[in-house]
Amino acid sequence: MGVNNQSQETLMLNRILNSKLLFIFIVCFLTFGYFKKADRYFGLVQYHNHEAYPIVSDGSGYYAFLPQWFIYKTDNFEFIDSIQKKYPDARFNDGISYNFETNENFNKYFIGTPILQAPGFLITHYLATIFHLDNDGYSTIYQIYTVLIAFIFVFLGFWCIAK
């Protein structure tokens, strides 16, 4: 009787773990958490929780390649100082370091992530340009883009796992 009861429990556990309902629950839970975090940046629902910009830390290092390639067309991230002055509360220069021997800025991050983000960045830059928004690569439309592209990659990752 104990063996039969244990196999029923195992069968039930396998059904739960392999069910689409569990997968949908996990996706919804993670999506809610993700948008809750995004709301802390943009303050769309709870303005009092408004923090900083979503491009921070390692992300600022990866992201810096995109404005450099498509907007400023420089080799040594010299635009980052003026961007940091324009947005003093942001940490857009986190990923950029200064080499005192060569007197140049450099980025220690690899270009794989920005290559994946480039198509969305170009679309965002085009939209900012045609709608006469601030198209410096770091204004609000670009901040929203970074959140949306991250969500798209998370969704695609879950979709690949499901397949």
MARLOTI-804448 format. One record per residue (C-alpha): z, y, x; chain; residue number from 0. Coordinates in Angstrom, 3 decimals, padded with zeros to 6 digits. Last residue first. Layout:
BEGIN
<r <Z,Y,X>,'A',NUM> ...
This chain:
BEGIN
<r <-026.910,024.522,009.873>,'A',162> <r <-023.417,025.834,009.100>,'A',161> <r <-022.811,026.694,012.758>,'A',160> <r <-026.105,028.579,012.878>,'A',159> <r <-025.144,030.541,009.744>,'A',158> <r <-021.750,031.324,011.228>,'A',157> <r <-023.391,032.709,014.356>,'A',156> <r <-025.921,034.649,012.309>,'A',155> <r <-023.075,036.212,010.325>,'A',154> <r <-021.211,037.162,013.509>,'A',153> <r <-024.396,038.631,014.983>,'A',152> <r <-025.027,040.627,011.807>,'A',151> <r <-021.439,041.869,011.769>,'A',150> <r <-021.749,043.034,015.385>,'A',149> <r <-024.993,044.810,014.513>,'A',148> <r <-023.284,046.548,011.599>,'A',147> <r <-020.309,047.755,013.626>,'A',146> <r <-022.509,049.033,016.448>,'A',145> <r <-024.856,050.730,013.971>,'A',144> <r <-021.974,052.599,012.337>,'A',143> <r <-021.113,054.092,015.716>,'A',142> <r <-024.763,054.987,016.272>,'A',141> <r <-024.883,056.826,012.928>,'A',140> <r <-021.646,058.612,013.802>,'A',139> <r <-022.891,060.135,017.057>,'A',138> <r <-023.021,058.258,020.372>,'A',137> <r <-026.707,057.888,021.234>,'A',136> <r <-027.365,061.634,021.428>,'A',135> <r <-029.398,061.623,018.241>,'A',134> <r <-027.401,064.103,016.150>,'A',133> <r <-029.056,063.719,012.783>,'A',132> <r <-032.436,065.236,011.944>,'A',131> <r <-033.317,062.530,009.389>,'A',130> <r <-036.394,061.499,011.407>,'A',129> <r <-034.466,061.428,014.693>,'A',128> <r <-031.373,059.616,013.491>,'A',127> <r <-033.563,057.021,011.777>,'A',126> <r <-035.579,056.473,014.974>,'A',125> <r <-032.396,056.161,017.015>,'A',124> <r <-031.034,053.619,014.551>,'A',123> <r <-034.255,051.601,014.685>,'A',122> <r <-034.201,051.747,018.482>,'A',121> <r <-030.559,050.663,018.554>,'A',120> <r <-031.296,047.750,016.250>,'A',119> <r <-034.083,046.549,018.546>,'A',118> <r <-031.940,047.126,021.673>,'A',117> <r <-028.853,045.123,020.679>,'A',116> <r <-030.045,041.846,022.206>,'A',115> <r <-031.113,043.660,025.391>,'A',114> <r <-027.781,045.496,025.355>,'A',113> <r <-025.915,042.167,025.419>,'A',112> <r <-027.936,040.711,028.285>,'A',111> <r <-027.727,043.789,030.544>,'A',110> <r <-024.756,042.842,032.694>,'A',109> <r <-021.701,045.044,033.108>,'A',108> <r <-020.538,046.767,036.300>,'A',107> <r <-022.080,050.120,035.413>,'A',106> <r <-022.494,052.681,038.150>,'A',105> <r <-021.949,056.398,038.551>,'A',104> <r <-023.171,057.993,041.742>,'A',103> <r <-021.677,059.785,044.733>,'A',102> <r <-022.963,057.050,047.082>,'A',101> <r <-019.673,056.501,048.926>,'A',100> <r <-017.520,057.791,046.054>,'A',99> <r <-018.861,055.199,043.610>,'A',98> <r <-017.892,056.242,040.097>,'A',97> <r <-017.247,053.747,037.335>,'A',96> <r <-018.739,053.413,033.849>,'A',95> <r <-017.346,050.916,031.369>,'A',94> <r <-014.601,053.163,030.022>,'A',93> <r <-016.889,056.224,029.831>,'A',92> <r <-017.255,056.103,026.061>,'A',91> <r <-013.518,056.373,025.488>,'A',90> <r <-013.554,058.772,022.567>,'A',89> <r <-011.140,061.616,021.826>,'A',88> <r <-013.099,064.094,023.983>,'A',87> <r <-016.438,063.513,022.200>,'A',86> <r <-018.714,066.248,023.597>,'A',85> <r <-016.944,066.179,026.952>,'A',84> <r <-017.376,062.401,027.149>,'A',83> <r <-021.058,062.764,026.274>,'A',82> <r <-021.497,065.335,029.059>,'A',81> <r <-019.877,062.971,031.562>,'A',80> <r <-021.891,059.980,030.324>,'A',79> <r <-025.255,061.654,030.992>,'A',78> <r <-025.094,060.821,034.716>,'A',77> <r <-025.413,057.113,033.929>,'A',76> <r <-027.036,056.337,037.299>,'A',75> <r <-030.677,055.575,036.704>,'A',74> <r <-031.663,058.073,034.038>,'A',73> <r <-033.896,057.783,030.981>,'A',72> <r <-031.624,059.896,028.737>,'A',71> <r <-032.673,058.500,025.355>,'A',70> <r <-034.065,054.964,025.562>,'A',69> <r <-032.788,053.398,028.769>,'A',68> <r <-029.588,055.406,029.310>,'A',67> <r <-028.732,055.472,025.614>,'A',66> <r <-028.980,051.637,025.562>,'A',65> <r <-027.342,050.908,028.923>,'A',64> <r <-024.130,052.615,027.847>,'A',63> <r <-023.580,049.946,025.156>,'A',62> <r <-022.546,047.253,027.643>,'A',61> <r <-020.041,049.500,029.353>,'A',60> <r <-018.781,050.971,026.101>,'A',59> <r <-018.302,047.466,024.710>,'A',58> <r <-016.107,046.537,027.647>,'A',57> <r <-013.537,049.129,026.521>,'A',56> <r <-014.582,051.168,023.513>,'A',55> <r <-017.479,051.716,021.111>,'A',54> <r <-015.673,051.517,017.757>,'A',53> <r <-014.596,055.174,017.903>,'A',52> <r <-010.987,056.178,017.446>,'A',51> <r <-008.292,055.596,014.890>,'A',50> <r <-008.419,056.554,011.205>,'A',49> <r <-005.461,054.880,009.527>,'A',48> <r <-004.809,057.965,007.362>,'A',47> <r <-008.338,057.713,005.975>,'A',46> <r <-007.698,054.453,004.220>,'A',45> <r <-010.927,053.424,002.495>,'A',44> <r <-013.693,054.890,004.678>,'A',43> <r <-011.451,055.625,007.654>,'A',42> <r <-014.203,054.947,010.194>,'A',41> <r <-012.256,053.156,012.912>,'A',40> <r <-009.515,051.566,010.813>,'A',39> <r <-012.187,050.704,008.269>,'A',38> <r <-013.992,048.641,010.900>,'A',37> <r <-010.820,046.593,011.430>,'A',36> <r <-010.546,045.938,007.695>,'A',35> <r <-014.253,045.142,007.694>,'A',34> <r <-013.714,042.439,010.308>,'A',33> <r <-010.650,041.026,008.619>,'A',32> <r <-012.468,040.797,005.295>,'A',31> <r <-015.453,039.174,006.986>,'A',30> <r <-013.163,036.666,008.710>,'A',29> <r <-011.527,035.672,005.423>,'A',28> <r <-014.854,035.561,003.584>,'A',27> <r <-016.419,033.360,006.273>,'A',26> <r <-013.386,031.050,006.288>,'A',25> <r <-013.375,030.768,002.496>,'A',24> <r <-017.126,030.085,002.410>,'A',23> <r <-016.692,027.296,004.973>,'A',22> <r <-013.797,025.835,002.997>,'A',21> <r <-015.905,025.900,-000.168>,'A',20> <r <-018.808,024.266,001.633>,'A',19> <r <-016.687,021.154,002.036>,'A',18> <r <-016.512,019.160,005.262>,'A',17> <r <-012.860,019.929,006.011>,'A',16> <r <-011.813,019.365,002.402>,'A',15> <r <-013.712,016.080,002.078>,'A',14> <r <-012.337,014.854,005.411>,'A',13> <r <-008.777,015.647,004.278>,'A',12> <r <-009.333,013.732,001.037>,'A',11> <r <-010.656,010.703,002.932>,'A',10> <r <-007.727,010.840,005.341>,'A',9> <r <-005.278,011.058,002.445>,'A',8> <r <-006.986,008.138,000.733>,'A',7> <r <-006.895,006.172,003.998>,'A',6> <r <-003.156,006.822,004.288>,'A',5> <r <-002.499,005.644,000.717>,'A',4> <r <-004.483,002.446,001.338>,'A',3> <r <-002.560,001.784,004.570>,'A',2> <r <000.804,002.401,002.876>,'A',1> <r <000.000,000.000,000.000>,'A',0> 
